[in-house]
Amino acid sequence: MEAVKILEKPTTINWDYDEEADVLYLSIGEPQPAVGMDIGEGVILRYDEARKEVVGLTLIGLRARLLKGLAGNH
């Protein structure tokens, strides 16, 4: 299996939150077309196949995760 590049150099992280869908989109650099891979527990890894480079993450159910985590810390 080939290695996938992950943050080889400092870069900007862009984000967008869809409150209605409760989804957080994180992009390494400017958002770009990418292949998505479900890596479990509501996390989608987005990567550029040609460059073998991770270009972002999508986190599904962010609000519920945060509330669950905060409730567990009391």
Biopython code that builds the backbone (N, CA, C, O; Angstrom):
import numpy as np
from Bio.PDB.StructureBuilder import StructureBuilder

atoms = [
    (1, "MET", "N", (0.832, -1.176, 0.000)),
    (1, "MET", "CA", (0.000, 0.000, 0.000)),
    (1, "MET", "C", (0.881, 1.244, 0.000)),
    (1, "MET", "O", (1.842, 1.337, 0.764)),
    (2, "GLU", "N", (0.545, 2.194, -0.859)),
    (2, "GLU", "CA", (1.323, 3.422, -0.946)),
    (2, "GLU", "C", (1.041, 4.341, 0.232)),
    (2, "GLU", "O", (-0.058, 4.346, 0.787)),
    (3, "ALA", "N", (2.048, 5.113, 0.603)),
    (3, "ALA", "CA", (1.879, 6.081, 1.686)),
    (3, "ALA", "C", (1.016, 7.247, 1.210)),
    (3, "ALA", "O", (1.045, 7.620, 0.037)),
    (4, "VAL", "N", (0.264, 7.804, 2.123)),
    (4, "VAL", "CA", (-0.552, 8.977, 1.846)),
    (4, "VAL", "C", (0.071, 10.150, 2.590)),
    (4, "VAL", "O", (0.376, 10.042, 3.778)),
    (5, "LYS", "N", (0.262, 11.275, 1.894)),
    (5, "LYS", "CA", (0.849, 12.461, 2.519)),
    (5, "LYS", "C", (-0.177, 13.137, 3.421)),
    (5, "LYS", "O", (-1.331, 13.325, 3.037)),
    (6, "ILE", "N", (0.258, 13.496, 4.617)),
    (6, "ILE", "CA", (-0.598, 14.199, 5.563)),
    (6, "ILE", "C", (0.184, 15.376, 6.140)),
    (6, "ILE", "O", (1.140, 15.184, 6.891)),
    (7, "LEU", "N", (-0.221, 16.580, 5.792)),
    (7, "LEU", "CA", (0.378, 17.805, 6.327)),
    (7, "LEU", "C", (1.901, 17.788, 6.312)),
    (7, "LEU", "O", (2.541, 17.871, 7.360)),
    (8, "GLU", "N", (2.469, 17.682, 5.132)),
    (8, "GLU", "CA", (3.921, 17.681, 5.025)),
    (8, "GLU", "C", (4.529, 19.045, 5.302)),
    (8, "GLU", "O", (5.689, 19.140, 5.702)),
    (9, "LYS", "N", (3.759, 20.094, 5.096)),
    (9, "LYS", "CA", (4.263, 21.443, 5.326)),
    (9, "LYS", "C", (3.157, 22.274, 5.961)),
    (9, "LYS", "O", (1.980, 21.940, 5.824)),
    (10, "PRO", "N", (3.516, 23.352, 6.655)),
    (10, "PRO", "CA", (2.486, 24.202, 7.254)),
    (10, "PRO", "C", (1.540, 24.735, 6.175)),
    (10, "PRO", "O", (1.974, 25.136, 5.094)),
    (11, "THR", "N", (0.275, 24.733, 6.479)),
    (11, "THR", "CA", (-0.712, 25.209, 5.520)),
    (11, "THR", "C", (-1.935, 25.722, 6.269)),
    (11, "THR", "O", (-2.060, 25.548, 7.481)),
    (12, "THR", "N", (-2.812, 26.343, 5.540)),
    (12, "THR", "CA", (-4.035, 26.879, 6.122)),
    (12, "THR", "C", (-5.105, 25.799, 6.192)),
    (12, "THR", "O", (-5.268, 25.013, 5.258)),
    (13, "ILE", "N", (-5.823, 25.765, 7.291)),
    (13, "ILE", "CA", (-6.968, 24.868, 7.425)),
    (13, "ILE", "C", (-8.223, 25.727, 7.270)),
    (13, "ILE", "O", (-8.453, 26.642, 8.061)),
    (14, "ASN", "N", (-9.025, 25.435, 6.264)),
    (14, "ASN", "CA", (-10.296, 26.117, 6.045)),
    (14, "ASN", "C", (-11.402, 25.227, 6.572)),
    (14, "ASN", "O", (-11.301, 24.002, 6.522)),
    (15, "TRP", "N", (-12.458, 25.844, 7.079)),
    (15, "TRP", "CA", (-13.562, 25.047, 7.602)),
    (15, "TRP", "C", (-14.890, 25.699, 7.281)),
    (15, "TRP", "O", (-14.984, 26.906, 7.060)),
    (16, "ASP", "N", (-15.907, 24.865, 7.262)),
    (16, "ASP", "CA", (-17.279, 25.317, 7.052)),
    (16, "ASP", "C", (-18.172, 24.381, 7.854)),
    (16, "ASP", "O", (-18.006, 23.162, 7.806)),
    (17, "TYR", "N", (-19.115, 24.952, 8.591)),
    (17, "TYR", "CA", (-20.022, 24.147, 9.399)),
    (17, "TYR", "C", (-21.432, 24.315, 8.873)),
    (17, "TYR", "O", (-21.921, 25.438, 8.756)),
    (18, "ASP", "N", (-22.091, 23.212, 8.553)),
    (18, "ASP", "CA", (-23.488, 23.203, 8.120)),
    (18, "ASP", "C", (-24.320, 22.892, 9.358)),
    (18, "ASP", "O", (-24.444, 21.736, 9.763)),
    (19, "GLU", "N", (-24.888, 23.942, 9.955)),
    (19, "GLU", "CA", (-25.619, 23.776, 11.213)),
    (19, "GLU", "C", (-26.840, 22.885, 11.050)),
    (19, "GLU", "O", (-27.134, 22.062, 11.917)),
    (20, "GLU", "N", (-27.550, 23.049, 9.940)),
    (20, "GLU", "CA", (-28.758, 22.246, 9.722)),
    (20, "GLU", "C", (-28.441, 20.754, 9.633)),
    (20, "GLU", "O", (-29.152, 19.927, 10.203)),
    (21, "ALA", "N", (-27.376, 20.420, 8.917)),
    (21, "ALA", "CA", (-26.990, 19.016, 8.748)),
    (21, "ALA", "C", (-26.076, 18.530, 9.878)),
    (21, "ALA", "O", (-25.852, 17.327, 10.014)),
    (22, "ASP", "N", (-25.544, 19.459, 10.693)),
    (22, "ASP", "CA", (-24.602, 19.143, 11.765)),
    (22, "ASP", "C", (-23.360, 18.440, 11.215)),
    (22, "ASP", "O", (-22.969, 17.363, 11.665)),
    (23, "VAL", "N", (-22.754, 19.102, 10.215)),
    (23, "VAL", "CA", (-21.570, 18.548, 9.559)),
    (23, "VAL", "C", (-20.484, 19.622, 9.508)),
    (23, "VAL", "O", (-20.742, 20.757, 9.107)),
    (24, "LEU", "N", (-19.267, 19.256, 9.917)),
    (24, "LEU", "CA", (-18.113, 20.142, 9.833)),
    (24, "LEU", "C", (-17.220, 19.668, 8.694)),
    (24, "LEU", "O", (-16.831, 18.501, 8.629)),
    (25, "TYR", "N", (-16.905, 20.597, 7.797)),
    (25, "TYR", "CA", (-16.023, 20.306, 6.666)),
    (25, "TYR", "C", (-14.688, 20.993, 6.930)),
    (25, "TYR", "O", (-14.648, 22.210, 7.112)),
    (26, "LEU", "N", (-13.606, 20.239, 6.951)),
    (26, "LEU", "CA", (-12.258, 20.775, 7.126)),
    (26, "LEU", "C", (-11.480, 20.536, 5.842)),
    (26, "LEU", "O", (-11.453, 19.421, 5.320)),
    (27, "SER", "N", (-10.844, 21.595, 5.333)),
    (27, "SER", "CA", (-10.036, 21.470, 4.122)),
    (27, "SER", "C", (-8.624, 21.936, 4.418)),
    (27, "SER", "O", (-8.427, 22.974, 5.051)),
    (28, "ILE", "N", (-7.652, 21.180, 3.969)),
    (28, "ILE", "CA", (-6.257, 21.561, 4.094)),
    (28, "ILE", "C", (-5.957, 22.407, 2.867)),
    (28, "ILE", "O", (-5.905, 21.898, 1.747)),
    (29, "GLY", "N", (-5.759, 23.703, 3.086)),
    (29, "GLY", "CA", (-5.651, 24.634, 1.968)),
    (29, "GLY", "C", (-7.049, 24.942, 1.448)),
    (29, "GLY", "O", (-8.036, 24.757, 2.160)),
    (30, "GLU", "N", (-7.132, 25.406, 0.224)),
    (30, "GLU", "CA", (-8.427, 25.724, -0.375)),
    (30, "GLU", "C", (-9.202, 24.436, -0.646)),
    (30, "GLU", "O", (-8.612, 23.429, -1.038)),
    (31, "PRO", "N", (-10.537, 24.462, -0.437)),
    (31, "PRO", "CA", (-11.339, 23.275, -0.755)),
    (31, "PRO", "C", (-11.145, 22.867, -2.216)),
    (31, "PRO", "O", (-11.028, 23.716, -3.100)),
    (32, "GLN", "N", (-11.114, 21.570, -2.450)),
    (32, "GLN", "CA", (-10.902, 21.060, -3.806)),
    (32, "GLN", "C", (-11.609, 19.720, -3.975)),
    (32, "GLN", "O", (-11.918, 19.046, -2.993)),
    (33, "PRO", "N", (-11.860, 19.341, -5.215)),
    (33, "PRO", "CA", (-12.481, 18.030, -5.442)),
    (33, "PRO", "C", (-11.588, 16.930, -4.871)),
    (33, "PRO", "O", (-10.361, 17.011, -4.937)),
    (34, "ALA", "N", (-12.223, 15.908, -4.312)),
    (34, "ALA", "CA", (-11.459, 14.832, -3.688)),
    (34, "ALA", "C", (-12.302, 13.573, -3.617)),
    (34, "ALA", "O", (-13.526, 13.612, -3.742)),
    (35, "VAL", "N", (-11.628, 12.471, -3.415)),
    (35, "VAL", "CA", (-12.291, 11.193, -3.195)),
    (35, "VAL", "C", (-12.527, 11.072, -1.693)),
    (35, "VAL", "O", (-11.644, 11.388, -0.896)),
    (36, "GLY", "N", (-13.711, 10.616, -1.309)),
    (36, "GLY", "CA", (-14.015, 10.455, 0.106)),
    (36, "GLY", "C", (-13.951, 8.996, 0.521)),
    (36, "GLY", "O", (-14.386, 8.110, -0.214)),
    (37, "MET", "N", (-13.403, 8.756, 1.710)),
    (37, "MET", "CA", (-13.338, 7.405, 2.258)),
    (37, "MET", "C", (-13.893, 7.442, 3.678)),
    (37, "MET", "O", (-13.376, 8.165, 4.530)),
    (38, "ASP", "N", (-14.932, 6.674, 3.931)),
    (38, "ASP", "CA", (-15.529, 6.595, 5.262)),
    (38, "ASP", "C", (-14.585, 5.796, 6.148)),
    (38, "ASP", "O", (-14.383, 4.602, 5.931)),
    (39, "ILE", "N", (-14.008, 6.456, 7.148)),
    (39, "ILE", "CA", (-13.075, 5.756, 8.033)),
    (39, "ILE", "C", (-13.729, 5.402, 9.366)),
    (39, "ILE", "O", (-13.056, 5.003, 10.316)),
    (40, "GLY", "N", (-15.039, 5.554, 9.420)),
    (40, "GLY", "CA", (-15.794, 5.116, 10.589)),
    (40, "GLY", "C", (-16.191, 6.233, 11.530)),
    (40, "GLY", "O", (-15.581, 7.302, 11.555)),
    (41, "GLU", "N", (-17.225, 5.959, 12.301)),
    (41, "GLU", "CA", (-17.727, 6.853, 13.332)),
    (41, "GLU", "C", (-18.025, 8.255, 12.815)),
    (41, "GLU", "O", (-17.772, 9.241, 13.506)),
    (42, "GLY", "N", (-18.561, 8.345, 11.601)),
    (42, "GLY", "CA", (-18.968, 9.633, 11.054)),
    (42, "GLY", "C", (-17.842, 10.505, 10.550)),
    (42, "GLY", "O", (-18.011, 11.718, 10.426)),
    (43, "VAL", "N", (-16.693, 9.915, 10.256)),
    (43, "VAL", "CA", (-15.553, 10.675, 9.746)),
    (43, "VAL", "C", (-15.268, 10.232, 8.310)),
    (43, "VAL", "O", (-15.075, 9.050, 8.029)),
    (44, "ILE", "N", (-15.250, 11.218, 7.417)),
    (44, "ILE", "CA", (-14.933, 10.957, 6.014)),
    (44, "ILE", "C", (-13.585, 11.605, 5.717)),
    (44, "ILE", "O", (-13.429, 12.815, 5.881)),
    (45, "LEU", "N", (-12.623, 10.816, 5.286)),
    (45, "LEU", "CA", (-11.311, 11.305, 4.887)),
    (45, "LEU", "C", (-11.398, 11.695, 3.420)),
    (45, "LEU", "O", (-11.882, 10.911, 2.603)),
    (46, "ARG", "N", (-10.939, 12.891, 3.070)),
    (46, "ARG", "CA", (-10.950, 13.324, 1.672)),
    (46, "ARG", "C", (-9.506, 13.415, 1.186)),
    (46, "ARG", "O", (-8.656, 14.037, 1.823)),
    (47, "TYR", "N", (-9.250, 12.780, 0.043)),
    (47, "TYR", "CA", (-7.881, 12.810, -0.460)),
    (47, "TYR", "C", (-7.840, 12.926, -1.971)),
    (47, "TYR", "O", (-8.771, 12.546, -2.682)),
    (48, "ASP", "N", (-6.718, 13.468, -2.432)),
    (48, "ASP", "CA", (-6.440, 13.641, -3.854)),
    (48, "ASP", "C", (-5.705, 12.383, -4.308)),
    (48, "ASP", "O", (-4.570, 12.139, -3.900)),
    (49, "GLU", "N", (-6.356, 11.591, -5.150)),
    (49, "GLU", "CA", (-5.752, 10.322, -5.599)),
    (49, "GLU", "C", (-4.485, 10.533, -6.408)),
    (49, "GLU", "O", (-3.530, 9.769, -6.265)),
    (50, "ALA", "N", (-4.455, 11.553, -7.254)),
    (50, "ALA", "CA", (-3.294, 11.776, -8.116)),
    (50, "ALA", "C", (-2.048, 12.105, -7.297)),
    (50, "ALA", "O", (-0.959, 11.613, -7.594)),
    (51, "ARG", "N", (-2.208, 12.929, -6.277)),
    (51, "ARG", "CA", (-1.064, 13.333, -5.452)),
    (51, "ARG", "C", (-0.876, 12.453, -4.223)),
    (51, "ARG", "O", (0.109, 12.596, -3.498)),
    (52, "LYS", "N", (-1.836, 11.526, -3.983)),
    (52, "LYS", "CA", (-1.797, 10.665, -2.786)),
    (52, "LYS", "C", (-1.652, 11.530, -1.534)),
    (52, "LYS", "O", (-0.778, 11.307, -0.696)),
    (53, "GLU", "N", (-2.538, 12.521, -1.435)),
    (53, "GLU", "CA", (-2.435, 13.503, -0.368)),
    (53, "GLU", "C", (-3.801, 13.754, 0.272)),
    (53, "GLU", "O", (-4.793, 13.953, -0.429)),
    (54, "VAL", "N", (-3.845, 13.745, 1.598)),
    (54, "VAL", "CA", (-5.074, 14.080, 2.312)),
    (54, "VAL", "C", (-5.339, 15.567, 2.113)),
    (54, "VAL", "O", (-4.453, 16.397, 2.319)),
    (55, "VAL", "N", (-6.577, 15.899, 1.708)),
    (55, "VAL", "CA", (-6.932, 17.298, 1.475)),
    (55, "VAL", "C", (-8.042, 17.775, 2.399)),
    (55, "VAL", "O", (-8.425, 18.944, 2.353)),
    (56, "GLY", "N", (-8.568, 16.877, 3.244)),
    (56, "GLY", "CA", (-9.591, 17.322, 4.179)),
    (56, "GLY", "C", (-10.270, 16.197, 4.922)),
    (56, "GLY", "O", (-10.005, 15.015, 4.700)),
    (57, "LEU", "N", (-11.160, 16.607, 5.818)),
    (57, "LEU", "CA", (-11.978, 15.686, 6.607)),
    (57, "LEU", "C", (-13.392, 16.239, 6.672)),
    (57, "LEU", "O", (-13.595, 17.452, 6.652)),
    (58, "THR", "N", (-14.351, 15.357, 6.750)),
    (58, "THR", "CA", (-15.737, 15.727, 6.985)),
    (58, "THR", "C", (-16.166, 15.008, 8.255)),
    (58, "THR", "O", (-16.034, 13.789, 8.362)),
    (59, "LEU", "N", (-16.680, 15.770, 9.218)),
    (59, "LEU", "CA", (-17.117, 15.200, 10.495)),
    (59, "LEU", "C", (-18.629, 15.306, 10.589)),
    (59, "LEU", "O", (-19.174, 16.405, 10.690)),
    (60, "ILE", "N", (-19.299, 14.177, 10.555)),
    (60, "ILE", "CA", (-20.756, 14.122, 10.590)),
    (60, "ILE", "C", (-21.223, 14.000, 12.039)),
    (60, "ILE", "O", (-20.675, 13.211, 12.809)),
    (61, "GLY", "N", (-22.237, 14.784, 12.405)),
    (61, "GLY", "CA", (-22.783, 14.724, 13.763)),
    (61, "GLY", "C", (-21.910, 15.417, 14.790)),
    (61, "GLY", "O", (-21.795, 14.945, 15.921)),
    (62, "LEU", "N", (-21.298, 16.520, 14.419)),
    (62, "LEU", "CA", (-20.360, 17.200, 15.320)),
    (62, "LEU", "C", (-21.023, 17.668, 16.611)),
    (62, "LEU", "O", (-20.476, 17.453, 17.693)),
    (63, "ARG", "N", (-22.181, 18.298, 16.521)),
    (63, "ARG", "CA", (-22.866, 18.814, 17.715)),
    (63, "ARG", "C", (-23.127, 17.681, 18.709)),
    (63, "ARG", "O", (-22.855, 17.817, 19.902)),
    (64, "ALA", "N", (-23.650, 16.577, 18.214)),
    (64, "ALA", "CA", (-23.942, 15.433, 19.079)),
    (64, "ALA", "C", (-22.663, 14.897, 19.731)),
    (64, "ALA", "O", (-22.682, 14.520, 20.902)),
    (65, "ARG", "N", (-21.572, 14.861, 18.996)),
    (65, "ARG", "CA", (-20.293, 14.394, 19.551)),
    (65, "ARG", "C", (-19.820, 15.299, 20.681)),
    (65, "ARG", "O", (-19.401, 14.831, 21.740)),
    (66, "LEU", "N", (-19.897, 16.618, 20.431)),
    (66, "LEU", "CA", (-19.452, 17.569, 21.447)),
    (66, "LEU", "C", (-20.306, 17.478, 22.704)),
    (66, "LEU", "O", (-19.781, 17.462, 23.817)),
    (67, "LEU", "N", (-21.612, 17.419, 22.527)),
    (67, "LEU", "CA", (-22.500, 17.323, 23.687)),
    (67, "LEU", "C", (-22.261, 16.035, 24.467)),
    (67, "LEU", "O", (-22.266, 16.038, 25.698)),
    (68, "LYS", "N", (-22.053, 14.946, 23.755)),
    (68, "LYS", "CA", (-21.782, 13.667, 24.414)),
    (68, "LYS", "C", (-20.462, 13.739, 25.186)),
    (68, "LYS", "O", (-20.371, 13.272, 26.322)),
    (69, "GLY", "N", (-19.451, 14.323, 24.563)),
    (69, "GLY", "CA", (-18.154, 14.456, 25.216)),
    (69, "GLY", "C", (-18.210, 15.346, 26.440)),
    (69, "GLY", "O", (-17.610, 15.033, 27.468)),
    (70, "LEU", "N", (-18.929, 16.457, 26.335)),
    (70, "LEU", "CA", (-19.056, 17.368, 27.470)),
    (70, "LEU", "C", (-19.852, 16.734, 28.605)),
    (70, "LEU", "O", (-19.521, 16.924, 29.775)),
    (71, "ALA", "N", (-20.884, 15.993, 28.272)),
    (71, "ALA", "CA", (-21.702, 15.330, 29.295)),
    (71, "ALA", "C", (-20.885, 14.271, 30.030)),
    (71, "ALA", "O", (-21.096, 14.032, 31.219)),
    (72, "GLY", "N", (-19.959, 13.642, 29.324)),
    (72, "GLY", "CA", (-19.130, 12.602, 29.931)),
    (72, "GLY", "C", (-18.067, 13.147, 30.861)),
    (72, "GLY", "O", (-17.479, 12.394, 31.638)),
    (73, "ASN", "N", (-17.807, 14.452, 30.794)),
    (73, "ASN", "CA", (-16.765, 15.067, 31.621)),
    (73, "ASN", "C", (-17.303, 15.655, 32.916)),
    (73, "ASN", "O", (-16.570, 16.348, 33.623)),
    (74, "HIS", "N", (-18.554, 15.399, 33.242)),
    (74, "HIS", "CA", (-19.140, 15.952, 34.474)),
    (74, "HIS", "C", (-19.242, 14.903, 35.532)),
    (74, "HIS", "O", (-19.711, 15.183, 36.636)),
]
sb = StructureBuilder()
sb.init_structure("model")
sb.init_model(0)
sb.init_chain("A")
sb.init_seg("    ")
for serial, (resi, resn, name, xyz) in enumerate(atoms, 1):
    if name == "N":
        sb.init_residue(resn, " ", resi, " ")
    sb.init_atom(name, np.array(xyz, "f"), 0.0, 1.0, " ", f" {name:<3s}", serial, name[0])
structure = sb.get_structure()
